[in-house]
């Protein structure tokens, strides 16, 4: 009988060591899916390989920043960041057929699975709620920012990412104005994250696969 594949083989990328282990207790209390469960959910809902690869890169960026911030006592829950970054686009393809916001659809799907806190982060991965905590960097803010730094499977600057979004979705003056506002919000979020950690935004492009 051939050996069972490892979790890293199933996911197609190495797992990033978490900054601390107490998150296991938190996960068991809050019902946060671990990576193998995330992978099974992505399979179950027919998420195609290119979207899984995008999510893989968002996961790498988000977990790198989570580790850096927690070294400075930001108090982020790695399990939440991990699951939400892997699952943030779980409804992306399905939403093309329904016309529904994929962030809203993904949140509803995860709520139905009982993953309420992960669902809340997924719901905000396109647009953060107004009035969010502007002091602490939250798990939702971190996943939101990581997604804005990944174009397909490549880490890019916010300027490059939003230029691509304008080309694809900025078909009307209203859409372009909305994207400009969203870019401004993400630049403020970027400044807030990187004033806390001793690295530059450009360094994310050098995170190893």
Secondary structure by P-SEA (a helix, b strand, c coil): cccccccccccccccccccccaaaaaaaacccccaaaaaaaaaaacccaaaaaaaaaaaaaaaaaaaaaaaacccccaaaaaaaaaccccaaaaaaaacccaaaaaaaaaaaacaaaaaaaaaaccccccccccccccaaaaaaaaaaaccccccccaaaaaaaaaacccccaaaaaaaaaaaaaaaaaaaaaaaaccccccccccccc
